[in-house]
Amino acid sequence: MYRQPLYDHPSSLTNKYDGLYINYKNLNKNMIKILKAPILAQLIFLATLVAATVLAVLAFIPLESNAVVVEAVRKNVDEVVVGDDVPAQDDDELVLPLTKNKTYIIDGAILIDFTGTGDQRIAFTSPAGSTIDLTYIDSKGVVVDTATGSGVLEISGAEAQYIVGTNLRRRPILISGTIEMGSTSGDLTFQWGHYKSSGDDAATTTVEAGSFLRADQI
């Protein structure tokens, strides 16, 4: 009884191995050509090979960006509240989205106009774990604050009151300071309202278009 030798392969396998052998021979020929080439050609080939390898490795390494991030927002539409002693509310537009574990310089100008008697109240809310130190002053250098007595907002949501004195129309409030973010990203939001109109329910307070806030990451 005839037994096929173990080294006898079907023709399809033989053709496959023949192809591999031919490719191997071609590779050997190419390497021999490179080795026989002048030394300069060999160096150029090796330098190209090294450069390609380095680029391939770097493609998988994330690079940290050191670009300075600036967030800025400008108010496009006047916003009005009407009434006596209106609590501070979120502004519809003056909101800055900030990133966790970053520190920002904050500046801005709030353009306020109003009718009747009374004054304004302002505040900022910030994400949990953040530290704010935001100073404010009106365009004539008047700083009156019955909330903290310092002209500095240091607590999220704590109001500065009695700013921009009675019947002093169109006096911008200038904002300057810093915020150090904690482990939570979120918004720094400007709040404002009307303070003590002595019963003047028709008094209006307007934060005007053109007001802005800006955050520069440091």
C-alpha positions as YAML, in Angstrom:
chain: A
units: angstrom
residues:
- id: 1
  name: MET
  ca: [0.00, 0.00, 0.00]
- id: 2
  name: TYR
  ca: [1.42, 3.37, -1.06]
- id: 3
  name: ARG
  ca: [1.68, 6.18, 1.49]
- id: 4
  name: GLN
  ca: [2.27, 9.76, 0.44]
- id: 5
  name: PRO
  ca: [5.45, 11.11, 2.00]
- id: 6
  name: LEU
  ca: [4.94, 13.70, 4.70]
- id: 7
  name: TYR
  ca: [7.06, 16.21, 2.82]
- id: 8
  name: ASP
  ca: [4.90, 15.88, -0.28]
- id: 9
  name: HIS
  ca: [2.56, 18.90, -0.32]
- id: 10
  name: PRO
  ca: [-0.44, 19.58, -2.52]
- id: 11
  name: SER
  ca: [0.35, 21.78, -5.49]
- id: 12
  name: SER
  ca: [-1.58, 24.75, -3.98]
- id: 13
  name: LEU
  ca: [0.67, 24.74, -0.92]
- id: 14
  name: THR
  ca: [3.72, 24.26, -3.06]
- id: 15
  name: ASN
  ca: [2.81, 27.31, -5.12]
- id: 16
  name: LYS
  ca: [2.26, 29.31, -1.94]
- id: 17
  name: TYR
  ca: [5.65, 28.37, -0.53]
- id: 18
  name: ASP
  ca: [7.28, 29.00, -3.90]
- id: 19
  name: GLY
  ca: [5.85, 32.52, -3.84]
- id: 20
  name: LEU
  ca: [7.25, 33.12, -0.37]
- id: 21
  name: TYR
  ca: [10.62, 31.78, -1.49]
- id: 22
  name: ILE
  ca: [10.65, 34.09, -4.52]
- id: 23
  name: ASN
  ca: [9.78, 37.10, -2.32]
- id: 24
  name: TYR
  ca: [12.53, 36.12, 0.12]
- id: 25
  name: LYS
  ca: [15.04, 35.89, -2.74]
- id: 26
  name: ASN
  ca: [13.98, 39.33, -3.98]
- id: 27
  name: LEU
  ca: [14.40, 40.78, -0.48]
- id: 28
  name: ASN
  ca: [17.86, 39.26, -0.25]
- id: 29
  name: LYS
  ca: [18.80, 40.75, -3.61]
- id: 30
  name: ASN
  ca: [17.62, 44.20, -2.52]
- id: 31
  name: MET
  ca: [19.56, 44.00, 0.74]
- id: 32
  name: ILE
  ca: [22.69, 42.89, -1.14]
- id: 33
  name: LYS
  ca: [22.29, 45.87, -3.48]
- id: 34
  name: ILE
  ca: [22.01, 48.24, -0.49]
- id: 35
  name: LEU
  ca: [25.08, 46.72, 1.15]
- id: 36
  name: LYS
  ca: [27.05, 47.01, -2.08]
- id: 37
  name: ALA
  ca: [25.96, 50.63, -2.57]
- id: 38
  name: PRO
  ca: [28.34, 53.49, -1.71]
- id: 39
  name: ILE
  ca: [28.51, 54.36, 1.98]
- id: 40
  name: LEU
  ca: [26.66, 57.66, 1.40]
- id: 41
  name: ALA
  ca: [23.70, 55.82, -0.11]
- id: 42
  name: GLN
  ca: [23.65, 53.45, 2.85]
- id: 43
  name: LEU
  ca: [23.64, 56.35, 5.30]
- id: 44
  name: ILE
  ca: [20.80, 58.05, 3.45]
- id: 45
  name: PHE
  ca: [18.77, 54.83, 3.52]
- id: 46
  name: LEU
  ca: [19.38, 54.30, 7.25]
- id: 47
  name: ALA
  ca: [18.56, 57.94, 8.07]
- id: 48
  name: THR
  ca: [15.30, 57.66, 6.15]
- id: 49
  name: LEU
  ca: [14.44, 54.43, 7.95]
- id: 50
  name: VAL
  ca: [15.16, 55.96, 11.38]
- id: 51
  name: ALA
  ca: [13.15, 59.10, 10.59]
- id: 52
  name: ALA
  ca: [10.15, 57.05, 9.45]
- id: 53
  name: THR
  ca: [10.33, 54.97, 12.63]
- id: 54
  name: VAL
  ca: [10.49, 58.06, 14.88]
- id: 55
  name: LEU
  ca: [7.51, 59.67, 13.12]
- id: 56
  name: ALA
  ca: [5.51, 56.47, 13.47]
- id: 57
  name: VAL
  ca: [6.22, 56.36, 17.23]
- id: 58
  name: LEU
  ca: [5.42, 60.07, 17.76]
- id: 59
  name: ALA
  ca: [2.08, 59.62, 16.04]
- id: 60
  name: PHE
  ca: [0.95, 57.54, 19.04]
- id: 61
  name: ILE
  ca: [2.23, 59.95, 21.74]
- id: 62
  name: PRO
  ca: [-0.31, 62.63, 22.81]
- id: 63
  name: LEU
  ca: [1.28, 66.07, 22.95]
- id: 64
  name: GLU
  ca: [0.10, 68.54, 25.60]
- id: 65
  name: SER
  ca: [-0.90, 71.93, 24.21]
- id: 66
  name: ASN
  ca: [0.47, 75.04, 25.90]
- id: 67
  name: ALA
  ca: [-1.75, 77.41, 23.92]
- id: 68
  name: VAL
  ca: [-3.29, 80.23, 25.95]
- id: 69
  name: VAL
  ca: [-7.06, 79.89, 26.08]
- id: 70
  name: VAL
  ca: [-9.21, 83.03, 25.98]
- id: 71
  name: GLU
  ca: [-12.95, 82.88, 26.56]
- id: 72
  name: ALA
  ca: [-14.93, 86.06, 25.83]
- id: 73
  name: VAL
  ca: [-18.59, 86.98, 25.53]
- id: 74
  name: ARG
  ca: [-20.25, 90.22, 24.41]
- id: 75
  name: LYS
  ca: [-23.84, 91.07, 25.18]
- id: 76
  name: ASN
  ca: [-25.79, 91.52, 21.94]
- id: 77
  name: VAL
  ca: [-29.22, 92.58, 23.23]
- id: 78
  name: ASP
  ca: [-30.35, 94.97, 25.99]
- id: 79
  name: GLU
  ca: [-31.88, 93.16, 28.98]
- id: 80
  name: VAL
  ca: [-34.34, 94.92, 31.29]
- id: 81
  name: VAL
  ca: [-35.89, 94.25, 34.71]
- id: 82
  name: VAL
  ca: [-38.74, 96.33, 36.13]
- id: 83
  name: GLY
  ca: [-39.65, 96.86, 39.76]
- id: 84
  name: ASP
  ca: [-38.50, 97.76, 43.24]
- id: 85
  name: ASP
  ca: [-35.82, 95.65, 44.94]
- id: 86
  name: VAL
  ca: [-35.46, 92.97, 42.23]
- id: 87
  name: PRO
  ca: [-33.17, 90.08, 43.35]
- id: 88
  name: ALA
  ca: [-30.04, 89.36, 41.33]
- id: 89
  name: GLN
  ca: [-30.71, 87.03, 38.42]
- id: 90
  name: ASP
  ca: [-28.55, 85.31, 35.81]
- id: 91
  name: ASP
  ca: [-27.73, 87.46, 32.82]
- id: 92
  name: ASP
  ca: [-29.02, 85.92, 29.59]
- id: 93
  name: GLU
  ca: [-25.67, 86.25, 27.78]
- id: 94
  name: LEU
  ca: [-22.79, 87.12, 30.10]
- id: 95
  name: VAL
  ca: [-21.64, 83.58, 30.87]
- id: 96
  name: LEU
  ca: [-18.07, 82.22, 30.57]
- id: 97
  name: PRO
  ca: [-17.53, 78.44, 30.25]
- id: 98
  name: LEU
  ca: [-14.33, 77.56, 32.17]
- id: 99
  name: THR
  ca: [-12.22, 74.42, 32.47]
- id: 100
  name: LYS
  ca: [-11.50, 72.52, 35.69]
- id: 101
  name: ASN
  ca: [-8.08, 72.88, 37.40]
- id: 102
  name: LYS
  ca: [-7.28, 76.06, 35.45]
- id: 103
  name: THR
  ca: [-6.75, 79.66, 36.61]
- id: 104
  name: TYR
  ca: [-8.09, 82.68, 34.71]
- id: 105
  name: ILE
  ca: [-7.76, 86.45, 34.80]
- id: 106
  name: ILE
  ca: [-11.26, 87.93, 34.52]
- id: 107
  name: ASP
  ca: [-12.07, 91.39, 33.21]
- id: 108
  name: GLY
  ca: [-15.11, 93.10, 31.77]
- id: 109
  name: ALA
  ca: [-17.36, 96.12, 31.57]
- id: 110
  name: ILE
  ca: [-21.05, 96.05, 32.50]
- id: 111
  name: LEU
  ca: [-23.01, 98.89, 30.87]
- id: 112
  name: ILE
  ca: [-25.94, 99.75, 33.15]
- id: 113
  name: ASP
  ca: [-28.73, 102.26, 32.60]
- id: 114
  name: PHE
  ca: [-31.81, 102.79, 34.75]
- id: 115
  name: THR
  ca: [-34.78, 105.01, 35.47]
- id: 116
  name: GLY
  ca: [-36.33, 106.07, 38.74]
- id: 117
  name: THR
  ca: [-34.56, 105.94, 42.09]
- id: 118
  name: GLY
  ca: [-32.49, 103.25, 43.73]
- id: 119
  name: ASP
  ca: [-29.34, 101.37, 42.85]
- id: 120
  name: GLN
  ca: [-28.12, 98.06, 41.47]
- id: 121
  name: ARG
  ca: [-26.97, 94.76, 42.85]
- id: 122
  name: ILE
  ca: [-24.49, 92.42, 41.17]
- id: 123
  name: ALA
  ca: [-23.00, 88.98, 41.84]
- id: 124
  name: PHE
  ca: [-21.16, 86.14, 40.13]
- id: 125
  name: THR
  ca: [-21.85, 82.44, 40.45]
- id: 126
  name: SER
  ca: [-19.06, 79.94, 39.85]
- id: 127
  name: PRO
  ca: [-18.64, 76.13, 39.85]
- id: 128
  name: ALA
  ca: [-18.28, 74.21, 43.11]
- id: 129
  name: GLY
  ca: [-14.71, 74.18, 44.41]
- id: 130
  name: SER
  ca: [-13.64, 77.35, 42.57]
- id: 131
  name: THR
  ca: [-12.12, 80.43, 44.25]
- id: 132
  name: ILE
  ca: [-13.15, 83.87, 42.99]
- id: 133
  name: ASP
  ca: [-11.56, 87.24, 43.74]
- id: 134
  name: LEU
  ca: [-13.38, 89.75, 41.54]
- id: 135
  name: THR
  ca: [-13.14, 93.49, 42.13]
- id: 136
  name: TYR
  ca: [-15.63, 95.98, 40.76]
- id: 137
  name: ILE
  ca: [-15.81, 99.75, 40.49]
- id: 138
  name: ASP
  ca: [-18.06, 102.15, 38.61]
- id: 139
  name: SER
  ca: [-16.79, 104.60, 36.01]
- id: 140
  name: LYS
  ca: [-16.51, 107.46, 38.56]
- id: 141
  name: GLY
  ca: [-14.52, 105.40, 41.03]
- id: 142
  name: VAL
  ca: [-17.40, 104.88, 43.45]
- id: 143
  name: VAL
  ca: [-17.37, 101.60, 45.33]
- id: 144
  name: VAL
  ca: [-20.19, 101.12, 47.83]
- id: 145
  name: ASP
  ca: [-21.03, 97.57, 48.88]
- id: 146
  name: THR
  ca: [-23.33, 96.74, 51.78]
- id: 147
  name: ALA
  ca: [-22.88, 93.01, 51.15]
- id: 148
  name: THR
  ca: [-19.17, 92.70, 51.89]
- id: 149
  name: GLY
  ca: [-17.96, 96.28, 52.40]
- id: 150
  name: SER
  ca: [-14.80, 95.63, 50.37]
- id: 151
  name: GLY
  ca: [-15.52, 96.10, 46.67]
- id: 152
  name: VAL
  ca: [-14.44, 92.48, 46.14]
- id: 153
  name: LEU
  ca: [-16.72, 89.54, 45.30]
- id: 154
  name: GLU
  ca: [-15.23, 86.43, 46.93]
- id: 155
  name: ILE
  ca: [-18.23, 84.12, 47.40]
- id: 156
  name: SER
  ca: [-20.25, 82.56, 44.62]
- id: 157
  name: GLY
  ca: [-23.70, 84.16, 44.57]
- id: 158
  name: ALA
  ca: [-22.94, 86.78, 47.27]
- id: 159
  name: GLU
  ca: [-24.36, 90.14, 46.16]
- id: 160
  name: ALA
  ca: [-22.70, 93.52, 46.01]
- id: 161
  name: GLN
  ca: [-25.46, 96.04, 46.69]
- id: 162
  name: TYR
  ca: [-26.01, 99.78, 46.55]
- id: 163
  name: ILE
  ca: [-23.68, 100.34, 43.61]
- id: 164
  name: VAL
  ca: [-24.15, 103.07, 40.98]
- id: 165
  name: GLY
  ca: [-25.80, 105.75, 43.09]
- id: 166
  name: THR
  ca: [-29.31, 107.15, 42.83]
- id: 167
  name: ASN
  ca: [-30.22, 108.74, 39.48]
- id: 168
  name: LEU
  ca: [-26.66, 108.46, 38.13]
- id: 169
  name: ARG
  ca: [-27.53, 107.23, 34.65]
- id: 170
  name: ARG
  ca: [-25.40, 105.11, 32.32]
- id: 171
  name: ARG
  ca: [-22.43, 104.35, 34.52]
- id: 172
  name: PRO
  ca: [-20.51, 101.22, 33.55]
- id: 173
  name: ILE
  ca: [-19.22, 98.84, 36.20]
- id: 174
  name: LEU
  ca: [-15.66, 97.64, 35.57]
- id: 175
  name: ILE
  ca: [-14.80, 94.07, 36.58]
- id: 176
  name: SER
  ca: [-11.27, 92.78, 37.25]
- id: 177
  name: GLY
  ca: [-9.89, 89.79, 39.15]
- id: 178
  name: THR
  ca: [-9.19, 86.08, 39.02]
- id: 179
  name: ILE
  ca: [-10.87, 82.72, 39.37]
- id: 180
  name: GLU
  ca: [-9.09, 79.49, 40.29]
- id: 181
  name: MET
  ca: [-11.11, 76.51, 39.17]
- id: 182
  name: GLY
  ca: [-11.45, 73.36, 41.25]
- id: 183
  name: SER
  ca: [-12.03, 69.83, 40.00]
- id: 184
  name: THR
  ca: [-15.28, 70.74, 38.22]
- id: 185
  name: SER
  ca: [-15.64, 72.55, 34.90]
- id: 186
  name: GLY
  ca: [-18.54, 74.98, 34.61]
- id: 187
  name: ASP
  ca: [-19.76, 78.51, 34.04]
- id: 188
  name: LEU
  ca: [-18.86, 81.84, 35.60]
- id: 189
  name: THR
  ca: [-22.18, 83.68, 35.35]
- id: 190
  name: PHE
  ca: [-22.87, 87.39, 35.90]
- id: 191
  name: GLN
  ca: [-25.98, 88.20, 37.97]
- id: 192
  name: TRP
  ca: [-27.69, 91.55, 38.46]
- id: 193
  name: GLY
  ca: [-30.85, 93.17, 39.75]
- id: 194
  name: HIS
  ca: [-32.38, 96.37, 41.20]
- id: 195
  name: TYR
  ca: [-31.78, 97.48, 44.77]
- id: 196
  name: LYS
  ca: [-34.03, 99.66, 46.98]
- id: 197
  name: SER
  ca: [-36.15, 101.95, 44.86]
- id: 198
  name: SER
  ca: [-38.10, 103.19, 47.89]
- id: 199
  name: GLY
  ca: [-41.31, 101.72, 46.54]
- id: 200
  name: ASP
  ca: [-40.74, 102.76, 42.92]
- id: 201
  name: ASP
  ca: [-42.32, 99.75, 41.21]
- id: 202
  name: ALA
  ca: [-41.94, 101.35, 37.78]
- id: 203
  name: ALA
  ca: [-38.15, 101.65, 38.05]
- id: 204
  name: THR
  ca: [-36.24, 99.92, 35.26]
- id: 205
  name: THR
  ca: [-32.69, 98.58, 35.21]
- id: 206
  name: THR
  ca: [-31.05, 97.75, 31.89]
- id: 207
  name: VAL
  ca: [-27.82, 95.90, 31.20]
- id: 208
  name: GLU
  ca: [-27.02, 97.06, 27.71]
- id: 209
  name: ALA
  ca: [-25.67, 95.47, 24.57]
- id: 210
  name: GLY
  ca: [-21.91, 95.97, 24.37]
- id: 211
  name: SER
  ca: [-21.28, 94.77, 27.92]
- id: 212
  name: PHE
  ca: [-18.63, 92.06, 27.96]
- id: 213
  name: LEU
  ca: [-16.71, 89.56, 30.06]
- id: 214
  name: ARG
  ca: [-13.39, 87.93, 29.24]
- id: 215
  name: ALA
  ca: [-11.33, 85.12, 30.80]
- id: 216
  name: ASP
  ca: [-7.62, 84.69, 30.00]
- id: 217
  name: GLN
  ca: [-6.13, 81.39, 31.13]
- id: 218
  name: ILE
  ca: [-2.82, 81.74, 33.01]
...
